[in-house]
Amino acid sequence: MLCFAFVLSDPVALEENAGWVLPDADYTPYSNRLSAVWADLRYNTYTYAVIEDSGSFGNLDTGLQNPCNHEGLVGECHTTEDNFINVYDLALTHGQLYRICINASATVLNREGWKDNLEEFKECTDGVVVDTTPPEPGTVWIGYGTGSRYQVSHVAKIQM
């Protein structure tokens, strides 16, 4: 499974054979960078692209044979040998949904004593929405409004 990640200060990194424990992100405060992690895959090389998902380019849930040829491609297509990416210098639009799509060709990995046949892999993240709106402090009150009065009572346990 592909997972969107955003880290407030540092880029995403993943050591070899390490797991990813942070949850998938649905929103990002950044309009210039995206990161993704796919910790469970074991291919040698991945092709990836950032795709603007306007909903009119087909179903991205099934992945893309070649993400580099998609109409919604943002920036350039890249390859990596890592199980994570950090894409910088993007021009992302507030309120827009973006996905990262990866593709790995069928591969045979020679292990000690056996061969691991990996079929072609193609998948897109479920997407992340750019939200550059800063949070606003809220108000909490008990009752129906800020002027409501309330009473607290405690029930004591009576032993007989």
N, C-alpha and C positions, 0 to 999 in steps of 0.2 A: 504494500500500500504506500502510495506517495503521501507525504505529509507536508503541508505548508508550515513554515516556522518563521517567526520574526523575533529577533533579539534586539533589545533596546540599545545596546551599545556595541557589542562585538558581532562579527560575522559568524554564521553557523559553521561548525566544524564537527566532524565525526571520525573518531579513530577507527581503524580497520577492525571489523568484526564487532564493533560496539553497537549497542541498542540505542534507540531514541525514546526517551521517556516523556518528553513534553507533548501536550495535546496538539492536535491540528488547529491551526489558526483560521478563523473565518474572516477576520478584519485585520488590516495593517494601517498604522498611522503614517507610513512612508509613501511618498509618491515618486521615489527615485530608486527603490531597490526591492527585490524579492529574494527569498531563500526557500529552498525545499530540501527534504531529506527522504531517502528511500533506503533505510537501514537493512532491510531483509533481502535485498537482491544481491546476486553474486556474479554479475556479468563483468567483462573486462572494460568495455567502453559503452558510454551512453551518449546519444544525441538528444539535446533538449532545446526547447524554445519557450518563450513567454508568449501566451496567446490571449488577446483581448476577446472575451466571450460575450458577444452581443446577443447570442441566442439565435442568430440567423445563419450561422455557418455549419449547421449540422450538429449531431450529437457527439460532444467531446467526451462523454462518459465511457465510450468504448475505446478511447485512445486514438492515435493517429499513426498511420503507416509512416508518414514523413512529416513531422511537425514543421520542418523548414519551409514547406510549400503552402502552409495554411494562410488564408486571406487575412486572418486576424493577427499575424505575426507582429510582435512588438520588438523592435531592434533586430539583432542578428541571431542566427542559429549557432549553437556551440556544441562541442563534445567535451566529455570529461571521463576520467577513470575513477573518480570519487563517487561515493554514495550520497553526496550532498552538493548543492550549488548555492552560490551567492551571486546574484545578477545585479550589477550597479549601473548607474547612469541611464536609468529609464525615465521616461516621461509618462507617468501613469496619471489617469484622470480620477478625481474624487468621485466616489459613488459607482465606479465601474468595477465589474467582476473580471479578474484575471486568473488564468490557469497556467500551470507549467506542465508541458507535455514532454514525456521522454520516450525514447525508442532504443531498444538494444537488439541487435541482430542475434539470430540463433547461434549458439556457441557450444563448443565441447570443451569442458575443463578437464584436464588430466590430473586426477587426484592420485594419491599414493595407493595403488592397488585397484583403482576403478576409474571409469570415465563418467563425468557428469554432463548429460545432454540437456542443455537449456534451450527451450523453444524461444522464438522471437517474443519480445516483450514490448508492449505499447500501452501506455496509460497516461491519463491526465489527472492532475489533482482535482479535487472537487471545487476548487476556486477560493479566492480571497478577494474581498471587497476593500478598496482603498477608502479610508475614512480619515480625512485630515481635519475634521471638526474637533476642536479641543473640548474636553469634558467641562461641564458646568456644575458648580456645587449645587446640591439639592437641599431640600428641607424635609425633615421627618417630624411627624407629630402623631400623637395618639388621640383618637376620637375623630370627629367630623371636621375639624379645622384647627387652626393655630390657637384659637381662644378657648378650646374645650378644656373642661376641668375633669379630672379623673381621680379615682380613689383606688388604693391598693389594699387588699386585705390578705391576711395569712390564715390558713386553717391549721390549727394544731391537732395533732393526733392524740385522742383521749384514750387512755388505758383504763380498762375496767377490771 
